[in-house]
């Protein structure tokens, strides 16, 4: 057994089931790994099984795209290795969990198999493929109201593309065609979770790419409204209305802002 967080014994304990015979995950450069993972509650109940779904997943080690315990575990593995990790919620999904399958403060057991590893110097085509797959996975989770899982998928897509170097306008457009909806969809997830500061961050990232994004202005305005930052909410929604004056959803937010401003003056 190996303590994955040596400074905090018992936080995450790894046990090797099958020794790996392939190459190790290199420490000196970021790596893209492909894994299978079975996730169980401490009761033994299986909440996710990528083997059963026949869908291994990839992520950049150290990018923050997965929970800390899984990140730390994979960084110690060799290709072909299988291991279990018993982990506390602090290095799992934390206080909020991953509804509906993983409750808040849930300790977990992971069964992890490292299928492959390669350094982060992927081609742009490979990065775009990973990003597109992650975006689609996020959309599936979102439609199922699995907002935490959706956020993780979108973040992995963004983490993969963060290392991309686009050599032309065409390539930048291809990268941004994935990044922009990921930011916007993260904002939608965080709106559903009432994390309004995060919504503002997501929308600001999207607007950095496309300053005329109606969805980004609309969702950021909603976040400002919920935080009672009415001047900022009005500024964003007016920009959006200027571009789409007949959009009923935009005008509804404007009406809510106006009503709240009047209520605050009473």
DRENLUM-734429 format. One record per residue: residue in three letters; x, y, z of N, C-alpha, C in turn. Coordinates in steps of 0.02 Angstrom, whole numbers, plus 50000, padded with zeros to 5 digits. Each point is the difference from the previous one (the first is absolute). Example, Ala and Ser with C-alpha at 12.3 -4.5 7.8 and 13.67 -1.06 7.14 Angstrom:
ALA506604971650390499555005950000500455006050000/SER499825005349964500425005950003499615005550037/
# end
This chain:
UNK500424994050000499585006050000500445006250000/UNK499765005249964500385006249994499565005850018/UNK500265004450043499655006350016500125004949942/UNK499465002149968500085004649943500145007150023/UNK499775001750060500135006650029500384998950065/UNK500654999949996500424998150057499915004650060/UNK499845006349988499925004850055499364998950039/UNK499534996349970499354998850033499844992549995/UNK500274996050045499884992849998499264998350001/UNK499814995149959499314997749998499555003849952/UNK500265005349970499595004149955499844996249935/UNK500504996449974499904995949940500544994650001/UNK499784993850001500464994350005499934995749936/UNK500564999149967500024996149938500254993050013/UNK499674995149970500214993050004500064997249930/UNK500584997549981500094997249933499694993149997/UNK499594999049949499684993449989500404996149948/UNK500175003349945500404997049946500585004749985/UNK500614997550003500585004049984500005001949926/UNK500195006149985500065002149931500674998249971/UNK500024998949936500624998249966500205005249948/UNK499575004849989500155005249950500385005850031/UNK500015005649964500395005850024499625003750055/UNK500375003450042499715004050053499765006749972/UNK499565003250038499805006849984500595004550017/UNK500295003649952500595004150014499855005850047/UNK500475001650044499895005450048500175006849971/UNK500485000149952500285006449980499585003649948/UNK499544996649965499595003349950499274998050010/UNK499535004549984499294998250003499854994249953/UNK499564995650021499844994149961499254999249992/UNK499804997549942499314998049988499954992650013/UNK499564998150046499914992950016499304997849981/UNK499944993649985499354996949988499894994850053/UNK499435000250033499874995450055499304997149996/UNK499934994250033499354997550018499935001150075/UNK499405001650023499905001250071499304997750021/UNK499994995950052499374998250032499955003950065/UNK499475003850008499915004150059499464997050045/UNK500194999050063499534997050049499935004550061/UNK499414999950030499925003050066500344995550051/UNK500115002650060500344996050051499604993750019/UNK499355000049983499574994150012500134994549949/UNK500375001649947500124995249947499545000949940/UNK499525004550005499535001249944500375003449942/UNK499944997149941500325002849940499585005749974/UNK500325005849991499645005949974500225001749929/UNK500584997449979500215001149931500514994649982/UNK499964997649938500444994649978500165001149926/UNK500595002649985500175001349930500134993649961/UNK500164994650036500094993649965499334997549974/UNK499505000350043499334997849979499735004449944/UNK500155006550003499775004649948500444999849938/UNK500564996450006500494999549945500235006949977/UNK500115004350050500225006949985500565002150048/UNK500624997949985500555002750040500055007549988/UNK500315003650045500065007249991500725002350007/UNK500145005849971500675002850000500015006750036/UNK500575001650030500095006550031500745001650005/UNK500145006450010500695002350009500174999750074/UNK500494996050018500204999350071500225006850026/UNK499735001850059500205006250031499625006149977/UNK499504999049956499635005849972499415002050043/UNK499824995850049499415001550039499354997649969/UNK500064995949948499404997849964499634994450036/UNK500324996650046499684994650038500105001250074/UNK499684996050042500065000950072500734998850021/UNK500225003350054500714999650020500264993050011/UNK499604995650030500244993250015500154996149936/UNK499565000649950500124996549937500615002849965/UNK500075006650000500585003349970500654997450031/UNK500004999950066500594997850038500154992649988/UNK499484996049998500094992849989500314998649932/UNK499725002849948500244998649932500725002249992/UNK500195005350034500695002649995500514995050026/UNK499774995050039500464995050029499984993349963/UNK499614999649945499874993549969500434998749938/UNK500024993649981500294997949937499444997349955/UNK500115000449935499504997449953499874992650014/UNK499374998150003499814993150015499864998950073/UNK500195004750041499884999350072499275001050017/UNK499784995950049499335000850029500075001150074/UNK499625004750027500065001650071499345002350027/UNK499924999350065499435002950034500245005950042/UNK499555004950008500145005750043499415001150046/UNK500134999650065499495001750050500125007250020/UNK499525004449988500125007150009499455003450040/UNK500215005450034499535004150037499705005349954/UNK499445002750021499645004949959500435006149984/UNK500465001850046500415006049989500414999749936/UNK500184994049977500374999249938499584996449948/UNK499345000150012499524997349952499565005749974/UNK499354999450011499545005149975499785005050055/UNK500314999450059499915005050052499315000650029/UNK499855006050025499375001250035499404999349954/UNK500085001749936499435000349955499854993349966/UNK500504995549998499904993749966499945000849925/UNK499714995049968499875000349928499304997349989/UNK499495004150015499314997749995499834997649930/UNK499554995249993499634996950055500334993750028/UNK500544997749970500274993450019500465000250061/UNK500355005650011500495000450054499795005650048/UNK499804998350061499795005150047500585004250026/UNK499845005650031500535004050029500354996450057/UNK500645001650009500414997150054500064992449994/UNK499964997449939500034992749990500724997649993/UNK500204995150041500624996549989499904995049943/UNK500524998849961499934995849940500544994749996/UNK499874995249958500494995049980500045000049925/UNK500605001049973500114999949928500394993749981/UNK499814997149944500394994749970500255002749933/UNK500655001149996500305003649944500464995549959/UNK499955000449934500464996649955500295005149952/UNK500675000449999500345004649954500104996549933/UNK499665002549948500024996849934500575002649957/UNK500135006650005500545002849959500215006850029/UNK500595002249981500245006650018500435002749943/UNK499945006349988500445003349951500125007150023/UNK500575002749981500135006850023499515004949967/UNK499995005950028499485004749981500095003049931/UNK500544998449967500135002849934499584996449947/UNK499355000650007499544997249952499945004649940/UNK499804997249945499855004249942499365003950014/UNK499915005449964499405003950008499384995849984/UNK500064995849949499444995649982499814995450057/UNK500514997350035499854995650057499675003950057/UNK500235006050013499715004150053499275001849984/UNK499885001749937499325001749980499544994050007/UNK500254994149984499594994050006499824998650072/UNK500505000550046499884999050071499515005250025/UNK500125006449981499565005350022499284999249978/UNK499914998049937499334999049974499654994350036/UNK500364994550013499714994450037499795002050070/UNK500435003950033499845002350068499405004749999/UNK499975004449951499435004549995499354996249992/UNK500014994949956499404995949990499814996350064/UNK500504997450036499864996650064499695004850049/UNK500275006250002499715005050044499285001649983/UNK499855000449935499315001349978499534994450022/UNK500244993849995499594994350022499855000550075/UNK500525001650039499905000850072499525005750015/UNK500085005549963499565005850012499274998349987/UNK499884996449946499314998149983499704995550054/UNK500444996350034499774995650055500005003550067/UNK500135006649999500045004150061500564997750047/UNK500524997049971500604998150039500505005649993/UNK499875005450035500365006249988500744999650020/UNK500154996750055500704999450021500404995949950/UNK499714994649976500344995949950500085003849935/UNK499505003949982500055004249940500565005050007/UNK500045003350058500545004950011500694996749993/UNK500074993950026500644996649996500184998549927/UNK499514998049960500134998549930500205006349962/UNK499635005450012500175006349966500695002550021/UNK500164999250065500665002250023500564996049970/UNK499884993549990500514995849969500125002149928/UNK499465001549965500085002549931500425006449999/UNK499855004550045500365006350003500734999150020/UNK500124995350047500684998750021500424997049944/UNK499694995749960500364997049944500175005349948/UNK499545004549987500115005149949500435005750025/UNK500095000450065500415005450028500724999649974/UNK500244994149985500684999149976500065000649924/UNK499455001549967500005000249927500345006349974/UNK500364999149946500305005649964499705000249931/UNK499585005149988499685000749935500435004449955/UNK500194997349943500475003549956499665004549949/UNK499344999649995499645004049950499325002050027/UNK499685004749966499325002150019499524994249997/UNK500084995749950499564994249993500064995450060/UNK500624998850023500114995650058499735003250063/UNK500095006650008499735003450059499244999450002/UNK499685000549941499284999349997499784993050021/UNK500384995049981499834993150018500064999050075/UNK500535002850030500094999550073499445003850036/UNK499865006149978499495004150033499304997249990/UNK499904996249947499344997049988499844994750053/UNK500514997650035499904995450056500025003750066/UNK500495004650006500085003550064499405004350017/UNK499745003749951499455004650015499384996450027/UNK499754994849967499424996550028500144996750067/UNK500634997950011500174997050065499945005350055/UNK500255006049988499935005350049499265001750012/UNK499635000549945499295001750006499614994550036/UNK500174993849986499654994550032500194999350073/UNK500635001750016500195000350071499585005250036/UNK499905005749967499585005350029499294997550013/UNK499734996249952499324997450008499974995150059/UNK500514995850007500034995450057500045003850066/UNK500435005050002500095003850062499395004250016/UNK499635002249949499355003350013499524995250034/UNK499984993949975499554995050030500204998450072/UNK500655000450013500274998650067500035006350044/UNK499785005749972499985006350036500695002450022/UNK500504998649958500685002350014500125006149955/UNK499745005650021499965005849956500685003249985/UNK500454999750048500675002749987500354995949946/UNK499904993550002500294995649948499695001449932/UNK499355001449999499665001749938500335006149968/UNK500135005050041500325006149974500694998449971/UNK500384995750034500664998149975499954996449933/UNK499534995249996499914996149938499815004549942/UNK499525004550012499765004449947500535005049978/UNK500395002450048500555004649984500514996649956/UNK500154993650014500464996149957499724999449930/UNK499344998749995499694999349934500015006649962/UNK499885005550036499995006649968500705002249979/UNK500514997450032500685001549979500124997349929/UNK499684994349984500054997149934499525003349951/UNK499395001050023499485002949957499645005450039/UNK500195006349990499735005550038499265001349986/UNK499734996949948499305001049981499574993950015/UNK500244995750045499614993950017499385001950040/UNK499424999149969499365001550033499914995650062/UNK500164993649993499914995350057500435002150059/UNK500625002049987500455002050054499745006250035/UNK499785005049962499735006150030499364998550039/UNK499584995749972499364998250032500124996450067/UNK500454995049999500114996150061500395004150052/UNK500465004249977500365004150048499535005050032/UNK499545002749960499505004650027499574996650053/UNK499804993749987499624996250049500394999350066/UNK500644998549993500424999150060500055006550039/UNK500135005549964500045006550034499335001750034/UNK499454998449967499345001250028499924996350066/UNK500204993650001499934996050060500475002250056/UNK500545003449981500465002750050499825007250019/UNK499445002449972499765006850013500495005449975/UNK500404998249950500455004949968499635002649938/UNK499535004350013499515001749948500285004449944/UNK500485004250016500305004249948500364995649948/UNK500374995150026500354995449954499514995649962/UNK499474997950034499494995949967499685003949943/UNK499835006450014499685004149948500485001349942/UNK500635001350015500495001249947500034994249951/UNK500054993850027500064994149956499364998949960/UNK499435000650033499384998349965499855005349947/UNK500195006350011499895005249950500434998849938/UNK500614997650011500434998249943499684994549959/UNK499734995050035499684994449965499375002349963/UNK499595004150032499395002549968500165004349940/UNK500545003850004500205004149943500124995749938/UNK500274994050011500144995549944499394996049979/UNK499564998350049499394996249985499415003350034/UNK499765005549973499475004050033499344996450009/UNK499874994849961499364996550004500034993550040/UNK500564998950034500094993850038499615000550066/UNK499494995950007499555000350059500364998250065/UNK500474995249997500364998050060500435005750027/UNK500325003549955500415005750020499575005450033/UNK499425001449970499575005250026499704998050068/UNK499914993550010499744997750065500525001350055/UNK500644998749986500525001550049500035007550014/UNK499935004049947500005007350009499425002150045/UNK499424996949991499435001650042500134998150073/UNK500324994450011500164997950068500495004850033/UNK500495002349961500495004850026499655006550019/UNK499565002449956499645006250013499574999450062/UNK499664994350007499574999050058500404999850065/UNK500574996949996500424999450060500305006750019/UNK500185004049951500255006850014499475004250035/UNK499384999449978499455003850031499894997550071/UNK500024993350008499894997250067500555002250048/UNK500615000449976500565002150043499945007250023/UNK499655004249960499935007150017499465001350052/UNK499584995050011499455000950049500264999850072/
# end
